Amino acid sequence: MTNEKKKKIRLVLIGALILAGGILYAIMGSRGQETFVVERTVESRLSDSSRQSAESEAGMISEEGTTSGEEESSGPPDIFVHVCGAVAHPDHVYRLPAGSRVEDAVNAAGGPEPDAALRMLNLAAFLSDGQRIYVPAEGEESFAQAILFPEIITEESSGSHLTDLNKASKIELEELPGIGPALAERIIAYRKEHGGFSNVEELLNVKGIGSVLFSRLQSLITAGTEA
């Protein structure tokens, strides 16, 4: 074989190798692009799935929040109570939230007066709609028979608690509202001097008993026959 033929064979082989390498490079490049596209597609789908999941969770939270808000707005209605007695602003009806207690009603009425007998009240008791709260003053213990003063006191129910002006001791008289030791002694002195009280209106003859004080006492006293 001549040298010229050898050169031609070498050139053909080299050309074949170059062609094979080009074909191989093209094939590998095409597969690389397909892999890249597949990876990008997977990443895109995962991203979309994550976004949809997050939006779904946010929607659930929003719905729960709305439900909670609706429940709060539809809570129990307010109540109305009538507060009277030894408070700053008595004889008024006050609006309070459901679940309020007696102490809340007293505070709503401006707070207790200095002579209020708060020990007669259960300040922790729950209130009910339409309730009447009476805050007694010192000396009204016998008058405030109930912690939450009843709407009506009948003569039959209150008669056994009336103080007899002709029989009451000094201590019993001092239990009446507005009656201190000095007035109690004057009542007893008048009783002894005049042979007793013929009626409760006669109490106005005792020095220191005026019409205002008498109006507070009238439903709490009686004038029985002297023993």
Steps between C-alpha positions, in 0.01 A plus 500: 500500500639828397540797729234692315239235567598490867446874529154472346403222740620708797299799380185289464545356848559843647190633322295208624616560857417870475156422359433240771609747768268766359208261495573389859528863617166585337329204665640581848407866464142412407464274804639769728238746378224243554622439856508876566148540365374208712665642813353846438156347444519302825615809691217705348241240595634475855491880532141513375400223742665679794331828408158335475552326836598830665197676351274219620638524855460878494140458390433261787651742750294784356180296525581403859563864586171604347313232688660604827410863439139408424479303825638792698256745346207269582579479873242531782308831513561766763288509815319787674495537879341753735738626770371692801595569858833631633678564169612822333229489230207292633164419340633460146503212255848402381604294198772244570661213306364152558691326777539817708495478879345706780824694542479608135148634556609697808793652310276583203283703739798713597626282783379459859428789733724535809227353722421207270484164680679300231540210741130433444563435131652208319705708258609188312144387418405488132232738373196413291304715259233714665646460850471766768802556726453680831811624682409552868650772715646439843212444743271352232593139571149410612355672194728325251362153565625372166839562343327569171202704613166344390265690269208489746496467879154399619368597840483133592866436416628820660271512803714265706796734453327818616652674801248570774558853630339405832712189559829543316817525703762767440706256292200401287413865435858569391460236229249727325642720220603844625453413868811539710551465876375853574175464304440154643521645854259782406247251363517294819470816714195616301344154536541507877383860533182459288411144586602365162423579136139483392603497130818516296432861393555603860867430445515842330460655845843369602768767460728417207238299306406694189272415208789372286627259764144399589430406137792258517376352827126483440499161327735351758323587828175433683339636817362205697359521852756554777577190704 
